[in-house]
Amino acid sequence: MQRLKIDQDIRSMSEFRTGIASFFKQVHSTKRPLIITQHGKSAAVLLDAGVFEEMQEKLELFQDVQTSINQIEDGKGVEHSKAKEMILNRVTG
């Protein structure tokens, strides 16, 4: 995801209502999120669908890494040589 440009990527709800199509086009072409404000406070974020999917994939990866770290800290890790042996046994049957 591209970095937010404050002067271009924060819009009020009234601006968003009047220019929905152009804001969808902006989000799709820039790959940057659009922050929509209501009464001067952030209310919502509009993201390109592809960028949203990438974020979900990264979040899942980070969660898997954290799970792995927790397992290692709990003594549930497997030595590299043992893991290699286990995988080779599965592959060769």
N, CA, C and O atoms as a MOPAC input file, in Angstrom:
PM7 MOZYME 1SCF
protein

 N      0.85300 1    -1.16700 1     0.00000 1
 C      0.00000 1     0.00000 1     0.00000 1
 C      0.90000 1     1.23200 1     0.00000 1
 O      1.89200 1     1.29900 1     0.72600 1
 N      0.53900 1     2.18200 1    -0.81400 1
 C      1.27600 1     3.43700 1    -0.88000 1
 C      1.02200 1     4.25600 1     0.38300 1
 O     -0.00400 1     4.10600 1     1.04700 1
 N      1.96500 1     5.11000 1     0.68800 1
 C      1.84600 1     5.96400 1     1.86400 1
 C      0.80200 1     7.05900 1     1.64500 1
 O      0.69700 1     7.62200 1     0.55500 1
 N      0.05200 1     7.34600 1     2.66500 1
 C     -0.99700 1     8.35800 1     2.64100 1
 C     -0.40500 1     9.74300 1     2.37100 1
 O      0.63400 1    10.09800 1     2.92800 1
 N     -1.06900 1    10.52000 1     1.51400 1
 C     -0.70200 1    11.90900 1     1.27900 1
 C     -1.82000 1    12.75700 1     1.88600 1
 O     -2.92400 1    12.83200 1     1.34600 1
 N     -1.51600 1    13.38100 1     2.99900 1
 C     -2.54100 1    14.05000 1     3.79200 1
 C     -3.32700 1    15.07700 1     2.99000 1
 O     -4.54300 1    15.18400 1     3.15200 1
 N     -2.65700 1    15.83100 1     2.12900 1
 C     -3.35700 1    16.87400 1     1.38000 1
 C     -4.27500 1    16.32100 1     0.29500 1
 O     -5.13500 1    17.04400 1    -0.21000 1
 N     -4.10600 1    15.04000 1    -0.07500 1
 C     -4.90300 1    14.45100 1    -1.14000 1
 C     -5.82600 1    13.32700 1    -0.67300 1
 O     -6.81200 1    13.01800 1    -1.34200 1
 N     -5.52000 1    12.72800 1     0.44800 1
 C     -6.17600 1    11.47800 1     0.82200 1
 C     -7.05300 1    11.56600 1     2.06700 1
 O     -7.43000 1    10.53700 1     2.63000 1
 N     -7.37900 1    12.76600 1     2.49800 1
 C     -8.32200 1    12.94200 1     3.59600 1
 C     -9.43300 1    13.85400 1     3.08600 1
 O     -9.18800 1    14.99200 1     2.68500 1
 N    -10.64700 1    13.33600 1     3.10800 1
 C    -11.79400 1    14.07500 1     2.57100 1
 C    -12.96300 1    13.99700 1     3.54200 1
 O    -13.12200 1    13.02400 1     4.27900 1
 N    -13.77000 1    15.03800 1     3.52200 1
 C    -14.96000 1    15.04300 1     4.37200 1
 C    -16.05100 1    14.17400 1     3.74700 1
 O    -16.01200 1    13.84900 1     2.56000 1
 N    -17.00000 1    13.81700 1     4.56200 1
 C    -18.12600 1    13.01100 1     4.09100 1
 C    -18.87900 1    13.75000 1     2.98000 1
 O    -19.29100 1    13.12900 1     2.00000 1
 N    -19.06100 1    15.05600 1     3.11900 1
 C    -19.78800 1    15.80300 1     2.08600 1
 C    -19.02000 1    15.80400 1     0.76600 1
 O    -19.63100 1    15.68300 1    -0.29600 1
 N    -17.67400 1    15.94000 1     0.80900 1
 C    -16.87500 1    15.84800 1    -0.41600 1
 C    -16.99700 1    14.45900 1    -1.02900 1
 O    -17.11600 1    14.30800 1    -2.24500 1
 N    -16.96600 1    13.44700 1    -0.16400 1
 C    -17.05200 1    12.06300 1    -0.64600 1
 C    -18.39100 1    11.81500 1    -1.34300 1
 O    -18.43500 1    11.20300 1    -2.41000 1
 N    -19.46800 1    12.28600 1    -0.74400 1
 C    -20.79900 1    12.09200 1    -1.33900 1
 C    -20.88300 1    12.68500 1    -2.73600 1
 O    -21.45500 1    12.07800 1    -3.64100 1
 N    -20.31100 1    13.87100 1    -2.91100 1
 C    -20.43700 1    14.54900 1    -4.21000 1
 C    -19.45500 1    14.02200 1    -5.24800 1
 O    -19.64300 1    14.25900 1    -6.44100 1
 N    -18.41300 1    13.31200 1    -4.82300 1
 C    -17.42300 1    12.84700 1    -5.79000 1
 C    -17.06000 1    11.38800 1    -5.65400 1
 O    -15.90800 1    11.00600 1    -5.85800 1
 N    -18.04000 1    10.56800 1    -5.30700 1
 C    -17.77300 1     9.14400 1    -5.05000 1
 C    -16.99900 1     8.48900 1    -6.19600 1
 O    -15.98600 1     7.83200 1    -5.95600 1
 N    -17.45700 1     8.65600 1    -7.41800 1
 C    -16.81200 1     7.99400 1    -8.55700 1
 C    -15.35000 1     8.40800 1    -8.68700 1
 O    -14.48500 1     7.56700 1    -8.93300 1
 N    -15.07600 1     9.68800 1    -8.52500 1
 C    -13.69300 1    10.15200 1    -8.67300 1
 C    -12.81200 1     9.63100 1    -7.53800 1
 O    -11.63100 1     9.35600 1    -7.74800 1
 N    -13.37600 1     9.49600 1    -6.34500 1
 C    -12.59000 1     8.97600 1    -5.23100 1
 C    -12.31600 1     7.48100 1    -5.38900 1
 O    -11.24600 1     7.00200 1    -5.01300 1
 N    -13.26900 1     6.75200 1    -5.93800 1
 C    -13.01800 1     5.33100 1    -6.22700 1
 C    -11.89000 1     5.21200 1    -7.25200 1
 O    -11.00400 1     4.36800 1    -7.11900 1
 N    -11.93200 1     6.05800 1    -8.26400 1
 C    -10.88600 1     6.05200 1    -9.29400 1
 C     -9.53700 1     6.40900 1    -8.67700 1
 O     -8.52700 1     5.77800 1    -8.98700 1
 N     -9.51500 1     7.41500 1    -7.80800 1
 C     -8.27700 1     7.83300 1    -7.15200 1
 C     -7.67300 1     6.68500 1    -6.33900 1
 O     -6.47900 1     6.40100 1    -6.43800 1
 N     -8.50800 1     6.03800 1    -5.54100 1
 C     -8.03500 1     4.94000 1    -4.68500 1
 C     -7.50100 1     3.79400 1    -5.54000 1
 O     -6.47700 1     3.19200 1    -5.21400 1
 N     -8.19000 1     3.50100 1    -6.62100 1
 C     -7.75600 1     2.41200 1    -7.49400 1
 C     -6.44400 1     2.75600 1    -8.19500 1
 O     -5.56200 1     1.90200 1    -8.28700 1
 N     -6.29500 1     3.97300 1    -8.68600 1
 C     -5.09500 1     4.31900 1    -9.44600 1
 C     -3.87800 1     4.58900 1    -8.56500 1
 O     -2.75700 1     4.25900 1    -8.95000 1
 N     -4.08100 1     5.18400 1    -7.39100 1
 C     -2.93400 1     5.50800 1    -6.53300 1
 C     -2.55000 1     4.37900 1    -5.58900 1
 O     -1.42000 1     4.32800 1    -5.10200 1
 N     -3.48900 1     3.47300 1    -5.33000 1
 C     -3.30500 1     2.38900 1    -4.35500 1
 C     -3.10900 1     2.93400 1    -2.94400 1
 O     -2.62000 1     2.22500 1    -2.06500 1
 N     -3.49300 1     4.19700 1    -2.72500 1
 C     -3.43000 1     4.79200 1    -1.39900 1
 C     -4.82600 1     4.79400 1    -0.79100 1
 O     -5.81600 1     4.90600 1    -1.51400 1
 N     -4.91400 1     4.67200 1     0.53100 1
 C     -6.22900 1     4.72200 1     1.17300 1
 C     -6.77400 1     6.13700 1     1.15500 1
 O     -6.02000 1     7.10300 1     1.04400 1
 N     -8.07100 1     6.25100 1     1.26300 1
 C     -8.74200 1     7.54000 1     1.38200 1
 C     -9.41900 1     7.57200 1     2.74900 1
 O    -10.25000 1     6.71700 1     3.05700 1
 N     -9.06500 1     8.55100 1     3.55500 1
 C     -9.66200 1     8.71000 1     4.86800 1
 C    -10.87600 1     9.62100 1     4.70600 1
 O    -10.76700 1    10.71700 1     4.15700 1
 N    -12.01600 1     9.17000 1     5.17900 1
 C    -13.24500 1     9.95600 1     5.10400 1
 C    -13.56700 1    10.43500 1     6.51200 1
 O    -13.64700 1     9.64700 1     7.45400 1
 N    -13.75100 1    11.74500 1     6.63000 1
 C    -14.02800 1    12.31500 1     7.94000 1
 C    -15.49900 1    12.70100 1     8.05900 1
 O    -16.18100 1    12.96400 1     7.06800 1
 N    -15.95300 1    12.72400 1     9.29000 1
 C    -17.31600 1    13.15500 1     9.58000 1
 C    -17.23900 1    14.01400 1    10.84300 1
 O    -16.75700 1    13.56200 1    11.88200 1
 N    -17.70900 1    15.23000 1    10.74700 1
 C    -17.63400 1    16.18900 1    11.84900 1
 C    -16.19200 1    16.39800 1    12.30000 1
 O    -15.91700 1    16.55300 1    13.49000 1
 N    -15.27000 1    16.40100 1    11.32600 1
 C    -13.86400 1    16.67400 1    11.61900 1
 C    -13.06100 1    15.52600 1    12.18000 1
 O    -11.88300 1    15.69200 1    12.49600 1
 N    -13.68000 1    14.35100 1    12.31100 1
 C    -12.97900 1    13.18600 1    12.85900 1
 C    -13.00400 1    12.06000 1    11.84100 1
 O    -13.94700 1    11.93700 1    11.06000 1
 N    -11.96300 1    11.24000 1    11.85600 1
 C    -11.91900 1    10.12000 1    10.91600 1
 C    -13.10100 1     9.19100 1    11.17500 1
 O    -13.41600 1     8.86700 1    12.32100 1
 N    -13.75500 1     8.76500 1    10.08200 1
 C    -14.94200 1     7.92400 1    10.19800 1
 C    -14.80500 1     6.61500 1     9.43800 1
 O    -15.36800 1     5.59600 1     9.83900 1
 N    -14.05200 1     6.64200 1     8.33200 1
 C    -13.93600 1     5.43100 1     7.51400 1
 C    -12.69500 1     5.52500 1     6.63600 1
 O    -12.11500 1     6.59600 1     6.45400 1
 N    -12.30500 1     4.36600 1     6.09500 1
 C    -11.17700 1     4.29000 1     5.17200 1
 C    -11.64100 1     3.55000 1     3.93200 1
 O    -12.23500 1     2.47600 1     4.02500 1
 N    -11.37000 1     4.12100 1     2.78100 1
 C    -11.68500 1     3.47300 1     1.51000 1
 C    -10.38700 1     2.94700 1     0.92700 1
 O     -9.42700 1     3.69700 1     0.75100 1
 N    -10.35900 1     1.65200 1     0.62700 1
 C     -9.16100 1     1.00500 1     0.08100 1
 C     -9.47800 1     0.33200 1    -1.23700 1
 O    -10.60700 1    -0.09600 1    -1.47400 1
 N     -8.46900 1     0.24300 1    -2.09500 1
 C     -8.56300 1    -0.56800 1    -3.29700 1
 C     -8.70800 1    -2.03300 1    -2.87100 1
 O     -8.05300 1    -2.46700 1    -1.92300 1
 N     -9.54100 1    -2.78000 1    -3.55000 1
 C     -9.79500 1    -4.17900 1    -3.17000 1
 C     -8.51600 1    -5.01200 1    -3.17800 1
 O     -8.31300 1    -5.84100 1    -2.29200 1
 N     -7.66200 1    -4.80100 1    -4.16000 1
 C     -6.40000 1    -5.54800 1    -4.23000 1
 C     -5.48500 1    -5.22600 1    -3.06100 1
 O     -4.83900 1    -6.11400 1    -2.50600 1
 N     -5.43200 1    -3.96700 1    -2.69400 1
 C     -4.62000 1    -3.54700 1    -1.54500 1
 C     -5.17500 1    -4.18100 1    -0.27100 1
 O     -4.40900 1    -4.63300 1     0.58100 1
 N     -6.49400 1    -4.21500 1    -0.13700 1
 C     -7.11900 1    -4.83100 1     1.02900 1
 C     -6.74400 1    -6.31300 1     1.12300 1
 O     -6.41500 1    -6.80000 1     2.20500 1
 N     -6.79200 1    -7.02700 1     0.00000 1
 C     -6.42200 1    -8.44600 1    -0.00800 1
 C     -4.97000 1    -8.63300 1     0.40100 1
 O     -4.65500 1    -9.54000 1     1.17200 1
 N     -4.07300 1    -7.77500 1    -0.11300 1
 C     -2.66000 1    -7.85800 1     0.25800 1
 C     -2.48400 1    -7.64700 1     1.76100 1
 O     -1.69500 1    -8.34000 1     2.40400 1
 N     -3.21800 1    -6.69200 1     2.31100 1
 C     -3.14000 1    -6.44100 1     3.74700 1
 C     -3.60300 1    -7.65300 1     4.54600 1
 O     -2.99200 1    -8.00800 1     5.55400 1
 N     -4.67900 1    -8.28400 1     4.09700 1
 C     -5.17100 1    -9.47500 1     4.79000 1
 C     -4.13300 1   -10.59700 1     4.75500 1
 O     -3.90700 1   -11.26900 1     5.76100 1
 N     -3.50100 1   -10.79800 1     3.59300 1
 C     -2.48800 1   -11.84200 1     3.46400 1
 C     -1.30800 1   -11.56600 1     4.39000 1
 O     -0.79800 1   -12.48200 1     5.03500 1
 N     -0.87200 1   -10.30800 1     4.45900 1
 C      0.24500 1    -9.94800 1     5.33000 1
 C     -0.12600 1   -10.14300 1     6.79400 1
 O      0.68100 1   -10.63000 1     7.58600 1
 N     -1.33600 1    -9.76700 1     7.14700 1
 C     -1.78900 1    -9.94800 1     8.52100 1
 C     -1.79500 1   -11.42900 1     8.90200 1
 O     -1.36000 1   -11.79100 1     9.99400 1
 N     -2.28600 1   -12.28100 1     8.00500 1
 C     -2.29000 1   -13.72400 1     8.27000 1
 C     -0.86500 1   -14.24300 1     8.44800 1
 O     -0.61000 1   -15.06600 1     9.32700 1
 N      0.06900 1   -13.76300 1     7.61500 1
 C      1.46500 1   -14.17800 1     7.73500 1
 C      2.04000 1   -13.74400 1     9.08000 1
 O      2.70800 1   -14.53000 1     9.75200 1
 N      1.78300 1   -12.49300 1     9.47600 1
 C      2.27700 1   -12.00600 1    10.76200 1
 C      1.69000 1   -12.81700 1    11.91400 1
 O      2.38200 1   -13.10000 1    12.89200 1
 N      0.42200 1   -13.18900 1    11.80100 1
 C     -0.19900 1   -14.00300 1    12.84900 1
 C      0.45700 1   -15.38300 1    12.91000 1
 O      0.66800 1   -15.92300 1    13.99600 1
 N      0.78000 1   -15.95500 1    11.74500 1
 C      1.45800 1   -17.25300 1    11.71400 1
 C      2.84800 1   -17.14900 1    12.33700 1
 O      3.26900 1   -18.03900 1    13.07500 1
 N      3.55200 1   -16.07100 1    12.04300 1
 C      4.88400 1   -15.86900 1    12.62100 1
 C      4.76900 1   -15.74500 1    14.13900 1
 O      5.56200 1   -16.33700 1    14.87100 1
 N      3.78400 1   -14.97700 1    14.61600 1
 C      3.61400 1   -14.81800 1    16.06100 1
 C      3.26800 1   -16.15200 1    16.71500 1
 O      3.76500 1   -16.45400 1    17.80000 1
 N      2.42500 1   -16.95000 1    16.06900 1
 C      2.09900 1   -18.28300 1    16.59400 1
 C      3.35700 1   -19.12800 1    16.69400 1
 O      3.56600 1   -19.82500 1    17.68700 1
 N      4.19300 1   -19.06800 1    15.66700 1
 C      5.45300 1   -19.83100 1    15.66600 1
 C      6.36900 1   -19.38300 1    16.79600 1
 O      6.95500 1   -20.21100 1    17.49300 1
 N      6.49300 1   -18.07600 1    16.97500 1
 C      7.33000 1   -17.54900 1    18.05000 1
 C      6.80500 1   -18.02700 1    19.40300 1
 O      7.58300 1   -18.44400 1    20.26100 1
 N      5.49400 1   -17.96800 1    19.59300 1
 C      4.90600 1   -18.43500 1    20.85700 1
 C      5.17300 1   -19.91600 1    21.08000 1
 O      5.46800 1   -20.32700 1    22.20300 1
 N      5.07600 1   -20.72500 1    20.02700 1
 C      5.33300 1   -22.15700 1    20.15500 1
 C      6.79300 1   -22.42300 1    20.52500 1
 O      7.08100 1   -23.28100 1    21.36000 1
 N      7.70200 1   -21.69100 1    19.90700 1
 C      9.12400 1   -21.86600 1    20.22100 1
 C      9.38800 1   -21.46800 1    21.66900 1
 O     10.09600 1   -22.17000 1    22.39200 1
 N      8.81600 1   -20.33400 1    22.09300 1
 C      8.99900 1   -19.88100 1    23.47500 1
 C      8.41000 1   -20.86400 1    24.48200 1
 O      8.88000 1   -20.94800 1    25.61600 1
 N      7.38100 1   -21.60700 1    24.07300 1
 C      6.76300 1   -22.60400 1    24.94500 1
 C      7.46300 1   -23.95500 1    24.86500 1
 O      6.99100 1   -24.93300 1    25.44500 1
 N      8.58600 1   -24.01800 1    24.15000 1
 C      9.34000 1   -25.25900 1    24.05200 1
 C      8.75700 1   -26.25500 1    23.07900 1
 O      9.08500 1   -27.44000 1    23.14500 1
 N      7.90200 1   -25.81300 1    22.18100 1
 C      7.26000 1   -26.71800 1    21.23400 1
 C      7.96300 1   -26.71700 1    19.87400 1
 O      7.45400 1   -27.28700 1    18.90900 1
 N      9.12100 1   -26.08200 1    19.80000 1
 C      9.85100 1   -26.01500 1    18.53900 1
 C     10.50300 1   -27.34000 1    18.18200 1
 O     10.63000 1   -28.23000 1    19.02200 1
 N     10.91000 1   -27.45900 1    16.93400 1
 C     11.57000 1   -28.66200 1    16.44400 1
 C     12.89700 1   -28.22700 1    15.83200 1
 O     12.94800 1   -27.25800 1    15.07500 1
 N     13.96200 1   -28.94000 1    16.15700 1
 C     15.27700 1   -28.64600 1    15.57700 1
 C     15.21000 1   -28.75700 1    14.06100 1
 O     14.43200 1   -29.54100 1    13.51800 1
 N     16.03400 1   -27.96500 1    13.38500 1
 C     16.03500 1   -27.93600 1    11.92700 1
 C     16.24900 1   -29.32900 1    11.33500 1
 O     15.52100 1   -29.73700 1    10.43000 1
 N     17.23000 1   -30.04700 1    11.83400 1
 C     17.53100 1   -31.37800 1    11.28300 1
 C     16.34700 1   -32.33400 1    11.47400 1
 O     16.05500 1   -33.15000 1    10.59900 1
 N     15.67800 1   -32.23000 1    12.60600 1
 C     14.51200 1   -33.07800 1    12.87500 1
 C     13.35500 1   -32.69900 1    11.94900 1
 O     12.67000 1   -33.57600 1    11.42300 1
 N     13.13700 1   -31.39900 1    11.74900 1
 C     12.07000 1   -30.94500 1    10.85200 1
 C     12.34300 1   -31.41700 1     9.42300 1
 O     11.43100 1   -31.85900 1     8.72500 1
 N     13.59000 1   -31.32200 1     8.99700 1
 C     13.97200 1   -31.78000 1     7.65400 1
 C     13.70600 1   -33.26800 1     7.51000 1
 O     13.16900 1   -33.71400 1     6.49600 1
 N     14.07400 1   -34.02200 1     8.50800 1
 C     13.84900 1   -35.47100 1     8.49300 1
 C     12.35600 1   -35.79200 1     8.42300 1
 O     11.95100 1   -36.68400 1     7.67800 1
 N     11.54000 1   -35.07800 1     9.18700 1
 C     10.09500 1   -35.30300 1     9.18700 1
 C      9.48800 1   -35.02100 1     7.81600 1
 O      8.63400 1   -35.76600 1     7.33700 1
 N      9.93600 1   -33.94600 1     7.20200 1
 C      9.40200 1   -33.57300 1     5.86900 1
 C      9.83100 1   -34.60000 1     4.82400 1
 O      9.02200 1   -35.03300 1     4.00400 1
 N     11.09400 1   -34.98300 1     4.85700 1
 C     11.56100 1   -35.97200 1     3.88600 1
 C     10.84100 1   -37.29600 1     4.04100 1
 O     10.54100 1   -37.95800 1     3.04700 1
 N     10.55700 1   -37.69200 1     5.28300 1
 C      9.79700 1   -38.92700 1     5.51700 1
 C      8.39500 1   -38.84400 1     4.93700 1
 O      7.88200 1   -39.83100 1     4.40900 1
 N      7.77700 1   -37.68500 1     5.02800 1
 C      6.45000 1   -37.51300 1     4.46500 1
 C      6.47800 1   -37.56100 1     2.94500 1
 O      5.59600 1   -38.14900 1     2.31900 1
 N      7.49900 1   -36.93800 1     2.35000 1
 C      7.59900 1   -36.86900 1     0.89800 1
 C      7.91500 1   -38.24400 1     0.29800 1
 O      7.33200 1   -38.64300 1    -0.71000 1
 N      8.84300 1   -38.95600 1     0.93200 1
 C      9.26500 1   -40.25000 1     0.39500 1
 C      8.39400 1   -41.39100 1     0.87900 1
 O      8.47600 1   -42.51000 1     0.37200 1
 N      7.54700 1   -41.09500 1     1.87800 1
 C      6.58600 1   -42.07800 1     2.36000 1
 C      7.22100 1   -43.18000 1     3.05200 1
 O      6.53800 1   -44.09200 1     3.51700 1

